[in-house]
Amino acid sequence: MISLIVISGRSGSGKSTALNVLEDMGYYCIDNLPVTLLAPLIDRLSPDPHIDKAAVGIDARNIADDLVLFPTILDGFNEQDVKTTVIFLDSTSLELVKRFSETRRKHPLSNQERDLREALELESRLLDPISDLAALTLDTTNLTIHELRDEIRTRVAREIHEFALLFQSFAYKRGVPVDADLVFDLRCLPNPYWEPELRTLTGLDEPVQKFLSHQSEFSEMFEDLSQYLAKWLPKFEANNRSYLTVAIGCTGGQHRSVYMCSKLFELYRNTFSTVQVRHRELHGGKAS
């Protein structure tokens, strides 16, 4: 069997970096593969006993009509011979514009009639057939190139058959993470921010945890979320879902969501083979 990873996403989101990491880890990698050559590639690699994992980059440089064929091509693979995982990288349009400005690169879809922002919008529409099938969507907006490499190593390059669960806290004022699968809102709970002695602390600090633990609403929310996840996480896993990101937000992403994610992480850390927690607004948002 060949484990095939398809890396896709909008230009500037980090696809080349992801493929480079996978190549360093022993994957047979091809960038900018035409969609119609995906099936012939698998036919060519399958008889080779030395190749059991491959990764390909497929993006909007493809012929537009061919991108529509992507779901059909994947459906044509024998599940006994090919285990396919689609990883979609993306970032906010504002961040992508900034990256193109810094590198002075030309977007592959921009021309005299279509500016950069219009090209990014068109690219998003063209890649819908691929993004709709993504097992994992990575938001690279706030990731440095080194953090993206670490993310690929820890989340994507693990054994694909394992179920990887990520709890991520975030601030609503900075937007919902694009890679979120389940989103829960804690803004209805008492906010430690309005306690002067707690304002500069975070949900990782004991005084904040003590304050929230004494709030009946917080305890009720934790119980409700725990029961919901206890019921539905096994169903996601049983449905061959490789990755699941549970995003929990509050106003500033500093107190309530951080403590809730930490508590859920402790509750589930030994339930699945890979469980991580990330606090997007703290310490560069690194996972642990």
Backbone bond lengths (Angstrom), bond angles and torsions (degrees), N, CA, C in turn:
res aa  C-N    CA-C-N  psi(-1)  N-CA   C-N-CA  omega(-1)  CA-C   N-CA-C  phi
1 M - - - 1.469 - - 1.520 110.62 -
2 I 1.315 115.88 141.94 1.454 121.87 175.63 1.522 109.25 -104.55
3 S 1.321 117.25 130.12 1.459 122.32 171.71 1.523 107.17 -91.03
4 L 1.318 116.44 113.64 1.461 122.07 -176.43 1.519 110.10 -109.30
5 I 1.327 116.26 124.83 1.454 122.24 174.17 1.519 108.35 -107.99
6 V 1.319 116.45 124.36 1.463 121.99 174.99 1.526 107.80 -101.38
7 I 1.326 115.87 117.49 1.462 121.47 178.12 1.524 108.24 -100.60
8 S 1.327 116.64 123.49 1.452 120.24 178.42 1.521 109.27 -139.96
9 G 1.319 115.56 176.28 1.452 120.28 -179.65 1.513 110.95 147.21
10 R 1.309 115.73 172.22 1.460 119.72 -179.46 1.528 110.89 -73.54
11 S 1.311 115.29 154.87 1.465 121.26 -179.34 1.523 110.53 -59.39
12 G 1.336 115.56 132.22 1.453 120.81 -179.45 1.505 114.64 92.80
13 S 1.334 117.07 -0.50 1.470 119.89 -176.82 1.523 113.10 -85.05
14 G 1.333 118.55 -11.95 1.466 120.48 176.83 1.515 114.90 113.70
15 K 1.319 118.21 18.96 1.468 121.06 -176.24 1.528 111.95 -63.17
16 S 1.323 117.15 -42.87 1.475 120.35 -179.41 1.519 110.65 -63.76
17 T 1.326 116.47 -39.55 1.467 120.13 177.53 1.520 110.77 -61.84
18 A 1.329 116.73 -43.02 1.465 121.05 179.36 1.524 111.32 -62.28
19 L 1.322 116.68 -43.86 1.468 119.87 179.58 1.520 111.42 -65.60
20 N 1.320 117.01 -37.35 1.464 119.74 178.65 1.524 111.42 -62.64
21 V 1.331 116.26 -40.36 1.463 120.29 178.42 1.530 110.21 -63.58
22 L 1.314 116.85 -44.83 1.461 120.55 -179.69 1.530 111.24 -65.14
23 E 1.317 116.07 -37.30 1.470 118.99 177.85 1.527 110.53 -63.70
24 D 1.326 116.34 -40.82 1.466 120.15 177.62 1.523 111.31 -63.45
25 M 1.328 117.15 -24.71 1.459 121.32 -178.50 1.524 112.44 -94.38
26 G 1.330 116.18 11.45 1.454 119.50 172.39 1.505 116.30 98.40
27 Y 1.341 117.43 6.12 1.454 120.13 177.27 1.529 110.10 -78.54
28 Y 1.323 116.69 142.42 1.454 122.01 171.79 1.514 106.59 -79.49
29 C 1.336 118.08 112.89 1.463 121.42 -168.89 1.521 112.90 -116.70
30 I 1.315 115.12 140.09 1.463 123.04 174.16 1.523 107.77 -135.71
31 D 1.331 117.12 128.85 1.457 121.19 178.57 1.521 109.85 -99.39
32 N 1.331 116.17 152.09 1.459 123.66 176.64 1.529 111.86 53.60
33 L 1.308 115.55 49.85 1.464 119.99 179.40 1.533 109.97 -80.70
34 P 1.336 118.31 129.73 1.467 119.50 172.84 1.526 110.08 -61.17
35 V 1.315 116.61 135.71 1.463 121.29 -176.49 1.526 111.59 -54.61
36 T 1.327 116.87 -40.23 1.461 120.53 -176.12 1.525 113.23 -70.52
37 L 1.328 117.13 -9.08 1.458 120.48 177.68 1.529 112.42 -98.00
38 L 1.330 116.77 0.77 1.459 119.75 -177.75 1.526 111.39 -65.49
39 A 1.325 117.92 -48.27 1.463 121.06 179.63 1.526 111.91 -64.16
40 P 1.348 119.93 -46.02 1.470 119.15 175.57 1.525 113.22 -59.87
41 L 1.333 117.09 -33.24 1.469 119.72 177.96 1.524 110.73 -63.69
42 I 1.329 116.89 -45.71 1.459 120.42 179.40 1.527 110.41 -62.64
43 D 1.334 116.56 -41.14 1.472 120.17 177.78 1.525 110.72 -60.77
44 R 1.319 116.50 -35.80 1.474 120.21 -179.55 1.516 111.88 -74.95
45 L 1.335 117.60 -36.00 1.465 120.45 -175.79 1.527 112.67 -83.48
46 S 1.307 117.67 -29.68 1.464 121.26 -173.11 1.531 113.97 -54.69
47 P 1.336 119.77 -42.06 1.471 118.42 -178.61 1.527 114.57 -72.73
48 D 1.326 116.90 -12.40 1.463 120.25 -176.24 1.528 109.82 -80.91
49 P 1.322 118.61 114.89 1.471 120.77 -177.62 1.522 113.40 -70.84
50 H 1.333 116.75 -12.63 1.464 120.20 -177.36 1.533 112.16 -91.47
51 I 1.315 117.40 -6.16 1.464 120.61 -178.80 1.529 109.24 -119.41
52 D 1.319 116.17 109.51 1.464 120.10 177.56 1.516 112.51 -120.97
53 K 1.332 116.95 1.27 1.460 119.96 176.13 1.525 109.28 -149.06
54 A 1.312 115.02 134.77 1.458 121.29 -177.42 1.520 109.93 -140.28
55 A 1.310 115.75 155.93 1.463 121.51 177.39 1.518 108.56 -138.90
56 V 1.326 116.14 136.78 1.462 120.54 179.88 1.520 109.47 -130.11
57 G 1.313 115.51 145.90 1.449 121.47 174.34 1.515 109.73 -100.01
58 I 1.314 116.98 124.03 1.466 122.00 178.07 1.522 107.90 -127.27
59 D 1.317 116.54 122.61 1.463 119.04 -175.98 1.514 110.97 -141.57
60 A 1.319 115.89 -167.31 1.468 121.59 -172.37 1.513 113.66 -74.40
61 R 1.325 117.94 -0.60 1.461 119.28 173.45 1.526 110.95 -73.49
62 N 1.327 116.81 -9.96 1.458 121.75 174.50 1.527 110.68 -66.34
63 I 1.330 115.37 162.59 1.451 120.23 170.54 1.532 107.99 -65.82
64 A 1.317 116.95 130.90 1.463 121.64 -172.64 1.521 112.15 -55.29
65 D 1.324 117.65 -44.04 1.467 120.73 -178.96 1.524 111.81 -64.64
66 D 1.332 117.50 -26.91 1.465 120.61 179.55 1.519 111.82 -73.73
67 L 1.347 117.46 -33.19 1.461 120.39 -179.33 1.522 111.52 -60.96
68 V 1.324 116.91 -31.94 1.466 121.41 179.40 1.527 110.80 -64.71
69 L 1.336 116.91 -23.74 1.464 121.68 -177.36 1.526 112.53 -81.32
70 F 1.327 117.56 -8.56 1.465 120.82 -173.18 1.527 113.42 -54.98
71 P 1.343 120.06 -50.13 1.475 119.47 -180.00 1.527 112.64 -59.23
72 T 1.326 117.11 -39.13 1.468 120.39 -179.62 1.517 111.30 -65.57
73 I 1.320 116.16 -40.15 1.468 120.24 179.67 1.525 110.42 -64.03
74 L 1.324 116.82 -42.54 1.466 119.68 178.40 1.519 111.28 -64.73
75 D 1.321 116.83 -39.61 1.466 120.42 179.03 1.522 111.61 -62.93
76 G 1.331 116.09 -24.18 1.457 119.81 -178.21 1.514 114.51 -78.94
77 F 1.322 117.79 -10.06 1.459 120.54 179.72 1.521 110.83 -77.19
78 N 1.300 115.88 141.12 1.464 122.13 174.78 1.526 108.35 -77.15
79 E 1.324 116.82 120.66 1.467 120.27 -177.22 1.519 112.61 -62.79
80 Q 1.314 117.14 -19.50 1.466 120.37 178.03 1.525 111.27 -77.73
81 D 1.334 115.85 -20.64 1.466 120.17 -176.66 1.524 113.12 -106.19
82 V 1.332 117.16 -29.62 1.466 120.86 -175.16 1.523 109.84 -134.07
83 K 1.332 116.31 125.32 1.464 122.39 173.36 1.523 106.90 -106.53
84 T 1.328 116.85 108.12 1.463 121.43 -172.97 1.528 111.08 -103.72
85 T 1.327 115.00 134.85 1.461 122.00 174.47 1.521 108.60 -129.20
86 V 1.324 117.05 125.94 1.459 121.91 179.65 1.526 109.06 -100.60
87 I 1.324 115.65 124.79 1.460 122.31 178.60 1.523 107.80 -115.02
88 F 1.325 116.72 123.56 1.462 120.56 -178.11 1.522 109.60 -113.80
89 L 1.325 116.77 121.48 1.460 122.84 177.42 1.524 109.22 -99.05
90 D 1.321 115.99 139.18 1.458 119.24 178.05 1.517 109.71 -152.18
91 S 1.309 114.91 168.61 1.458 122.38 178.13 1.517 106.91 -151.67
92 T 1.309 116.92 168.00 1.461 118.90 176.57 1.527 109.16 -65.67
93 S 1.324 115.86 149.83 1.465 119.86 179.48 1.523 110.92 -59.64
94 L 1.334 116.68 -37.17 1.465 120.57 179.37 1.522 111.14 -61.11
95 E 1.343 116.41 -42.44 1.452 120.41 179.93 1.533 110.85 -68.56
96 L 1.317 117.27 -38.82 1.467 120.16 179.07 1.523 110.98 -65.01
97 V 1.325 117.11 -40.34 1.461 120.45 175.98 1.524 110.30 -60.13
98 K 1.327 115.75 -42.27 1.470 120.77 178.84 1.519 111.07 -61.88
99 R 1.341 117.11 -42.42 1.466 120.51 -179.54 1.520 111.70 -64.90
100 F 1.330 116.65 -41.50 1.463 119.45 178.04 1.523 110.64 -65.32
101 S 1.319 117.06 -37.25 1.460 120.48 178.89 1.523 111.05 -65.23
102 E 1.332 115.74 -39.92 1.464 119.88 -178.47 1.524 112.14 -69.98
103 T 1.335 116.55 -38.29 1.467 119.89 -177.06 1.527 112.24 -90.11
104 R 1.341 115.94 -13.89 1.464 122.48 -178.63 1.530 111.69 59.34
105 R 1.319 115.76 29.36 1.461 120.52 175.96 1.519 109.75 -83.74
106 K 1.322 115.94 157.34 1.463 121.48 176.71 1.521 108.82 -98.80
107 H 1.324 116.07 132.03 1.463 119.64 177.10 1.521 108.70 -68.24
108 P 1.335 118.09 136.50 1.470 120.09 -176.38 1.523 114.41 -61.54
109 L 1.331 118.76 -19.21 1.459 120.76 -178.34 1.531 112.94 -104.95
110 S 1.324 116.91 -1.30 1.463 119.16 179.83 1.529 109.76 -84.00
111 N 1.332 115.01 149.30 1.463 120.53 177.78 1.525 108.33 -155.42
112 Q 1.335 116.59 -165.70 1.463 119.47 -176.75 1.525 112.14 -66.95
113 E 1.341 116.59 -26.55 1.460 120.21 -179.20 1.525 113.08 -95.65
114 R 1.337 118.25 -14.67 1.456 121.94 -173.00 1.527 109.74 -127.83
115 D 1.347 117.51 116.36 1.459 119.93 -179.72 1.522 110.75 -80.97
116 L 1.331 116.05 -179.48 1.463 121.14 -173.18 1.521 112.24 -62.54
117 R 1.319 117.81 -45.15 1.469 119.94 -178.85 1.526 110.86 -64.42
118 E 1.321 117.26 -39.99 1.460 120.31 177.78 1.518 110.96 -66.15
119 A 1.333 116.49 -36.91 1.462 120.71 178.24 1.525 111.02 -64.54
120 L 1.331 117.02 -39.41 1.462 120.97 178.90 1.526 110.96 -66.75
121 E 1.321 117.65 -38.86 1.461 120.77 177.71 1.525 111.38 -65.91
122 L 1.340 116.19 -42.00 1.461 120.23 177.30 1.518 110.60 -64.10
123 E 1.322 116.28 -41.96 1.461 120.89 -179.72 1.524 110.64 -60.26
124 S 1.322 117.06 -41.30 1.460 121.12 179.07 1.518 110.94 -60.12
125 R 1.331 116.96 -43.05 1.467 120.50 179.71 1.528 111.53 -67.07
126 L 1.320 116.83 -40.58 1.462 120.69 -178.92 1.524 111.86 -64.35
127 L 1.332 116.19 -32.12 1.463 120.49 -176.13 1.521 113.64 -90.33
128 D 1.326 117.36 2.55 1.468 120.50 179.45 1.529 113.24 -54.44
129 P 1.344 120.34 -41.22 1.472 119.64 179.84 1.521 113.31 -60.77
130 I 1.341 116.67 -26.08 1.464 120.70 178.52 1.518 110.85 -88.39
131 S 1.328 117.27 -46.08 1.467 120.01 -177.66 1.519 111.58 -63.07
132 D 1.330 117.27 -30.91 1.468 120.68 179.29 1.523 112.14 -65.00
133 L 1.328 117.25 -22.53 1.467 121.64 -177.73 1.530 112.57 -101.57
134 A 1.331 116.73 5.28 1.468 119.93 -174.82 1.527 112.10 -67.51
135 A 1.316 115.86 127.98 1.462 120.73 172.06 1.518 110.27 -76.23
136 L 1.326 116.18 -25.20 1.457 121.31 -179.04 1.519 108.65 -146.57
137 T 1.334 116.50 128.76 1.459 122.15 172.12 1.520 108.21 -112.26
138 L 1.324 116.12 123.64 1.457 121.17 -178.95 1.525 109.89 -104.87
139 D 1.308 116.14 125.60 1.460 122.07 175.76 1.522 107.92 -89.85
140 T 1.327 117.49 111.36 1.465 121.52 -175.80 1.523 112.50 -98.85
141 T 1.335 116.75 10.21 1.468 120.54 -175.02 1.525 112.11 -53.29
142 N 1.322 116.38 -46.64 1.469 120.54 -174.14 1.521 113.28 -104.82
143 L 1.337 117.00 14.81 1.456 120.37 -178.54 1.520 111.43 -99.45
144 T 1.337 116.77 133.32 1.458 119.89 169.09 1.520 108.30 -75.70
145 I 1.320 116.99 169.30 1.463 119.58 -179.71 1.521 111.01 -62.30
146 H 1.334 117.01 -33.85 1.469 120.40 178.96 1.530 110.69 -70.47
147 E 1.327 116.85 -39.19 1.461 120.00 178.63 1.526 111.00 -68.50
148 L 1.337 116.81 -35.79 1.461 119.66 176.71 1.523 110.37 -64.09
149 R 1.311 117.07 -42.39 1.469 120.42 177.60 1.530 110.60 -59.11
150 D 1.330 115.75 -44.90 1.469 119.23 178.89 1.524 111.07 -62.75
151 E 1.340 116.00 -38.42 1.457 120.87 -179.71 1.527 110.93 -63.24
152 I 1.312 116.18 -42.61 1.466 120.53 178.56 1.518 110.07 -64.04
153 R 1.315 116.36 -43.44 1.476 119.84 -178.95 1.526 111.04 -62.96
154 T 1.323 117.29 -43.16 1.466 119.68 -172.68 1.519 113.56 -83.99
155 R 1.339 117.37 -30.81 1.471 119.21 -174.27 1.524 113.03 -106.30
156 V 1.322 118.15 -43.04 1.457 120.82 -172.86 1.512 112.04 -88.50
157 A 1.313 117.51 -41.08 1.450 120.58 -171.97 1.522 113.87 -85.52
158 R 1.329 118.51 4.72 1.454 120.69 172.50 1.514 109.93 -71.66
159 E 1.300 116.38 169.88 1.459 119.77 175.98 1.524 109.24 -54.07
160 I 1.333 116.47 120.67 1.461 121.71 -171.69 1.520 112.50 -62.33
161 H 1.313 117.91 -27.30 1.456 119.86 -175.58 1.533 112.52 -76.97
162 E 1.333 117.87 -10.31 1.445 120.51 179.64 1.527 110.05 -78.35
163 F 1.331 115.70 150.62 1.452 121.39 176.88 1.523 107.91 -93.12
164 A 1.338 116.34 118.74 1.457 121.40 -177.47 1.526 109.34 -107.73
165 L 1.331 116.37 124.36 1.452 122.88 -176.51 1.530 109.45 -115.18
166 L 1.340 116.01 130.34 1.460 120.94 178.82 1.523 109.92 -125.22
167 F 1.336 116.08 127.13 1.461 121.85 170.70 1.529 108.08 -99.02
168 Q 1.321 117.15 125.61 1.466 120.81 -176.03 1.524 110.99 -129.52
169 S 1.321 115.85 122.59 1.460 119.89 174.36 1.531 108.47 -89.07
170 F 1.342 115.48 152.01 1.468 118.68 -179.30 1.519 109.94 -156.55
171 A 1.338 114.90 166.56 1.464 121.82 177.46 1.525 108.88 -103.85
172 Y 1.320 116.76 126.82 1.460 120.22 177.81 1.525 111.73 -61.44
173 K 1.320 116.77 -29.72 1.467 118.98 -178.72 1.530 111.61 -68.01
174 R 1.345 117.20 -14.31 1.470 121.08 176.27 1.519 111.84 -108.47
175 G 1.317 117.31 5.32 1.453 120.39 175.14 1.515 113.61 96.32
176 V 1.332 115.44 152.55 1.465 121.72 178.14 1.531 109.39 -74.25
177 P 1.327 119.67 135.16 1.468 121.40 179.31 1.525 111.15 -58.32
178 V 1.331 116.54 135.59 1.465 119.40 -177.76 1.521 111.65 -71.27
179 D 1.327 118.03 -17.09 1.457 120.11 -178.62 1.529 112.55 -94.69
180 A 1.344 116.63 11.72 1.466 120.09 -178.44 1.525 111.22 -76.83
181 D 1.334 116.28 135.24 1.459 121.81 174.13 1.529 110.85 -97.45
182 L 1.325 116.57 -44.84 1.455 122.52 175.70 1.526 107.79 -120.80
183 V 1.330 117.28 133.45 1.464 121.49 -177.39 1.525 109.60 -124.93
184 F 1.343 115.64 130.11 1.461 121.10 178.56 1.531 109.17 -126.40
185 D 1.321 115.25 139.20 1.466 122.76 -173.74 1.525 110.03 -107.82
186 L 1.351 116.48 120.86 1.466 121.17 -179.55 1.524 112.93 -104.65
187 R 1.319 118.11 12.06 1.462 119.95 -175.24 1.521 113.49 -68.44
188 C 1.336 117.10 -10.27 1.470 119.74 177.33 1.526 111.73 -82.84
189 L 1.323 118.16 -7.82 1.468 121.91 -176.32 1.531 111.21 -88.63
190 P 1.337 117.89 156.71 1.467 121.00 176.86 1.530 110.45 -54.71
191 N 1.330 115.18 136.87 1.463 120.78 -173.13 1.530 110.97 -104.99
192 P 1.350 117.77 116.93 1.474 120.76 177.82 1.528 113.02 -61.40
193 Y 1.329 116.92 -18.23 1.464 120.43 -178.92 1.526 111.36 -56.80
194 W 1.339 117.21 -31.58 1.458 120.68 -177.45 1.517 112.91 -82.51
195 E 1.333 117.37 0.53 1.463 121.56 171.46 1.535 107.16 -95.60
196 P 1.325 118.79 111.91 1.478 121.16 -173.12 1.530 113.63 -51.44
197 E 1.330 117.31 -39.02 1.464 119.39 -176.32 1.529 112.25 -76.03
198 L 1.343 117.61 -11.50 1.468 121.48 -178.95 1.524 113.00 -106.71
199 R 1.315 116.57 -10.53 1.466 120.82 -169.89 1.528 112.36 -57.77
200 T 1.314 118.55 -41.38 1.471 120.91 -175.76 1.526 112.69 -88.07
201 L 1.337 117.17 -3.28 1.461 120.58 179.66 1.526 109.95 -90.37
202 T 1.325 116.44 179.54 1.469 121.02 178.81 1.526 109.63 -130.86
203 G 1.335 114.62 175.20 1.454 119.73 178.57 1.510 114.03 -68.07
204 L 1.321 117.16 -2.81 1.464 121.27 174.79 1.526 111.42 -89.58
205 D 1.318 116.59 -9.91 1.466 121.19 -177.87 1.524 110.52 -93.49
206 E 1.317 116.63 141.20 1.461 122.62 -174.87 1.526 113.71 -59.04
207 P 1.351 120.43 -41.55 1.477 118.67 179.89 1.535 112.43 -60.11
208 V 1.319 117.30 -38.20 1.466 120.33 178.57 1.523 110.22 -69.06
209 Q 1.314 116.64 -42.40 1.463 120.91 178.77 1.522 110.92 -62.07
210 K 1.326 116.29 -40.31 1.457 120.54 179.32 1.522 110.33 -65.26
211 F 1.335 116.41 -43.06 1.462 120.89 179.01 1.530 110.90 -59.74
212 L 1.334 117.29 -48.55 1.460 121.30 -177.55 1.526 111.86 -68.99
213 S 1.313 117.08 -34.90 1.461 120.62 -178.64 1.525 111.73 -64.46
214 H 1.331 115.97 -24.99 1.454 119.90 -179.96 1.530 112.63 -89.46
215 Q 1.331 116.84 1.69 1.462 121.24 177.89 1.527 108.69 -94.41
216 S 1.321 116.63 118.29 1.466 119.83 -177.05 1.530 111.62 -61.14
217 E 1.350 117.62 -35.14 1.461 120.32 -179.71 1.528 111.32 -63.72
218 F 1.336 115.75 -38.67 1.465 119.25 179.22 1.527 110.41 -64.67
219 S 1.321 116.36 -44.34 1.471 120.29 179.84 1.528 110.99 -63.49
220 E 1.330 116.62 -39.60 1.469 120.10 178.43 1.520 111.19 -65.33
221 M 1.342 116.43 -40.80 1.461 120.00 178.84 1.526 110.46 -63.97
222 F 1.325 116.80 -42.07 1.462 120.61 178.81 1.522 110.98 -61.16
223 E 1.306 117.09 -43.30 1.467 120.88 179.40 1.527 111.25 -64.90
224 D 1.321 116.16 -42.24 1.463 119.80 179.90 1.529 111.24 -64.28
225 L 1.339 116.18 -44.90 1.464 119.59 179.74 1.525 110.79 -65.42
226 S 1.310 116.33 -39.61 1.466 120.46 179.92 1.518 111.00 -62.10
227 Q 1.330 116.18 -44.06 1.466 120.08 179.55 1.521 111.71 -66.77
228 Y 1.325 116.25 -39.85 1.465 119.99 178.85 1.531 110.13 -62.34
229 L 1.327 116.69 -48.53 1.460 120.68 -177.87 1.530 110.99 -67.41
230 A 1.327 116.81 -37.15 1.471 119.65 178.88 1.518 111.06 -60.35
231 K 1.323 116.20 -33.43 1.468 120.08 -179.94 1.521 112.54 -80.19
232 W 1.338 117.13 -41.67 1.460 119.29 -167.63 1.523 115.10 -100.02
233 L 1.328 119.58 -24.96 1.467 119.44 178.92 1.534 112.22 -59.20
234 P 1.332 118.99 -44.63 1.475 118.10 177.73 1.527 112.78 -60.99
235 K 1.325 117.16 -29.54 1.465 119.78 179.38 1.532 110.49 -72.58
236 F 1.342 116.84 -37.52 1.457 119.16 174.30 1.531 110.26 -62.42
237 E 1.316 116.43 -43.75 1.468 120.45 -179.88 1.524 110.85 -64.05
238 A 1.324 116.55 -41.97 1.463 120.62 -178.85 1.521 112.23 -67.58
239 N 1.341 116.31 -19.44 1.464 121.15 -179.95 1.524 111.69 -91.90
240 N 1.359 115.52 22.87 1.460 122.40 177.83 1.525 113.03 62.63
241 R 1.314 115.98 31.18 1.466 120.41 176.21 1.524 107.74 -83.01
242 S 1.338 117.54 124.08 1.461 120.67 -177.12 1.520 112.30 -85.62
243 Y 1.341 116.92 -33.05 1.461 121.08 -175.21 1.524 110.13 -134.58
244 L 1.324 115.40 146.08 1.464 119.82 174.03 1.519 108.46 -146.80
245 T 1.333 115.68 127.28 1.458 121.19 177.97 1.524 109.20 -110.74
246 V 1.326 115.90 119.96 1.457 122.38 176.70 1.530 107.13 -101.17
247 A 1.329 115.87 109.45 1.462 120.88 -177.66 1.519 109.79 -100.01
248 I 1.324 115.96 129.97 1.462 121.81 -178.34 1.525 107.97 -124.93
249 G 1.322 115.89 121.68 1.451 119.13 -173.12 1.510 114.34 -119.99
250 C 1.319 114.53 153.92 1.461 122.37 169.32 1.523 106.52 -139.01
251 T 1.297 118.17 -172.17 1.463 119.99 -172.49 1.523 112.19 -62.12
252 G 1.345 116.55 -52.65 1.461 119.90 -175.84 1.511 115.01 -106.46
253 G 1.336 117.28 -4.21 1.462 119.90 179.50 1.510 113.76 64.51
254 Q 1.325 116.19 28.66 1.458 120.24 -173.79 1.527 113.44 -118.20
255 H 1.330 117.99 -35.15 1.461 120.96 -173.22 1.527 112.88 -112.90
256 R 1.341 116.24 -77.17 1.461 121.67 -170.69 1.519 112.87 -62.08
257 S 1.326 117.32 -50.28 1.470 120.22 -177.35 1.519 111.60 -66.82
258 V 1.308 116.98 -34.28 1.466 120.78 -179.92 1.528 110.70 -65.43
259 Y 1.326 115.95 -46.64 1.469 119.26 -179.04 1.524 110.78 -67.95
260 M 1.334 117.74 -39.55 1.462 120.30 179.57 1.532 110.84 -63.35
261 C 1.324 116.79 -44.61 1.470 120.10 178.50 1.526 110.59 -62.15
262 S 1.307 116.49 -40.65 1.466 120.12 -179.84 1.521 111.04 -63.65
263 K 1.332 117.12 -41.17 1.462 120.75 179.73 1.535 110.99 -67.38
264 L 1.323 117.30 -41.46 1.463 120.17 179.09 1.521 110.98 -68.11
265 F 1.322 116.53 -36.63 1.462 120.11 176.09 1.527 110.67 -60.51
266 E 1.322 116.79 -45.97 1.463 120.21 179.03 1.527 111.00 -63.53
267 L 1.335 116.53 -33.70 1.455 120.59 -178.90 1.528 111.55 -69.70
268 Y 1.337 116.42 -36.02 1.470 120.05 -172.54 1.528 114.47 -109.98
269 R 1.307 118.51 1.40 1.454 120.24 -171.98 1.528 112.95 -60.98
270 N 1.321 118.01 -26.19 1.468 121.12 179.68 1.527 113.16 -106.18
271 T 1.339 115.88 8.02 1.461 119.59 -178.20 1.523 111.85 -85.56
272 F 1.338 116.98 -38.15 1.454 122.26 -179.53 1.525 109.58 -120.92
273 S 1.337 115.32 163.25 1.464 119.98 -174.66 1.523 112.08 -66.22
274 T 1.335 117.43 -33.16 1.461 120.99 -178.94 1.522 109.36 -132.00
275 V 1.326 116.63 111.52 1.459 122.38 177.64 1.529 107.67 -131.51
276 Q 1.329 116.17 127.67 1.459 121.22 -178.97 1.526 110.44 -129.57
277 V 1.324 115.16 162.34 1.462 120.90 173.54 1.523 107.73 -132.41
278 R 1.327 115.96 138.00 1.462 121.20 178.04 1.514 108.36 -135.86
279 H 1.326 115.30 136.12 1.460 121.27 176.43 1.531 106.63 -111.51
280 R 1.320 115.95 100.27 1.467 120.69 -169.70 1.507 113.92 -58.08
281 E 1.327 116.71 -35.34 1.449 119.74 -174.71 1.538 112.55 -92.21
282 L 1.322 118.40 -0.13 1.454 121.61 -178.20 1.517 110.73 -117.23
283 H 1.311 117.26 140.17 1.455 123.87 169.45 1.533 112.85 50.54
284 G 1.314 117.27 38.69 1.452 120.22 178.39 1.512 113.92 74.78
285 G 1.336 117.61 6.13 1.453 120.43 175.30 1.502 114.93 72.05
286 K 1.318 118.95 24.67 1.460 121.09 -178.61 1.511 111.92 -73.50
287 A 1.322 115.86 142.93 1.466 121.16 -179.86 1.510 110.58 -84.38
288 S 1.341 114.78 154.66 1.470 119.80 176.05 1.513 108.80 -139.62
